Amino acid sequence: MQEQPALSGEDYRVLKELGDAHAAIRRELAKRIVGQDEVVEQVLTAFFAGGHVLLLGVPGLAKTLLIRTLAQIMGMKFNRIQFTPDLMPSDITGSDVLVGDGDERAFQFLGGPIFANFVLADEINRTPPKTQAALLEAMEEYAVTVAGHRYDLPQPYFVMATQNPIEQEGTYLLPAAALDRFMFTVLVDYPTQYDEMEMLLQTTSRPEQAVGTVLSATKVLRMLEVVRRINMRDECIKYAIDVVRSTRPATTFSALVKDMVDCGGSPRATQSLILGAKARAALDGRDEAYPEDIRAIALPALHHRVLTNFHAEADSVTSRDLVRDLIKQVPRPVWDTQHEEVRQRKNWLGGVRKWLLGERAKKAFSG
């Protein structure tokens, strides 16, 4: 396999800076976002992997607040686009406008709301495919073409689209090719009772807290470069390939997949697994991505790319169920299994040590 580029001393400095920034971002987000730790972590992982996210959740779960606050923390421009049935491609990309007076009149390009670092595509399934395609082109090419001219989008560029999974009347469902453009599809569930109580106290009793700026566009672009150079062993890359190939009916070992899946993950799915695992490692301050990182992001990276058929629908089996099952079954590298056993032993010993210290403290207090 081709040798991977090595991390330099400067890369390690940036990597430490990224780990510190991750902790700072989480602290700042906690001022406005209560709970939803898994959602926040998956969104950050996708962002630092250079991908985009599709959020599935009912209205009112702070999806807009999340991306708006992220943009403020990172010191970048944010725009929100409300997708509606009458929205046209030029409404989001921009168009040529006639400006000037007399002989000086000329057409000038006026960029639309898509020209921002963070873009929220709210209810993307409520706009026709033609408008959806304009956004998807921007996500893939990081540029838009208007009247034959190409205009580059600001970097870094991150799109977070939302879909309401409840109301489907009058919607235009994203086709498989469009879903494949999103690195992760993240489910946003209702908060716990405790988190909902804390959220209500924050939003109905106190003014919105200000958040500090932790990063800048220049720093983030440097971090995105370093993420791609995070180390990954050949066995780990092969493990990612095996996970994706297990979702394809033609190459899987699973009888359920052969019976219930029409189409599995594409090579873009494997890219998402590898880049997502590297980003997760970098956010943790590590210079190497492990199979555990792949397993941690496999569900948001794969379930929207596994298209089930009527057999799965008849048996109430979802793509998420299948991906969870495959993660447990795909053979892991031997050293990964050994590392997990060591980690479990350390966790067990740590738990016993804490219990013993607690018992000693109780005896000392009672004595």
Helices and strands as residue ranges (DSSP letters): H 9-29, H 37-48, E 53-56, H 63-73, E 78-82, H 89-93, E 94-99, G 102-104, E 106-111, E 118-122, G 124-126, H 129-141, E 143-146, E 149-152, E 158-163, H 176-179, E 184-187, H 193-205, H 217-228, H 234-245, H 255-260, E 261-263, H 267-283, H 291-302, G 303-305, E 307-308, H 310-314, H 319-329, H 334-366
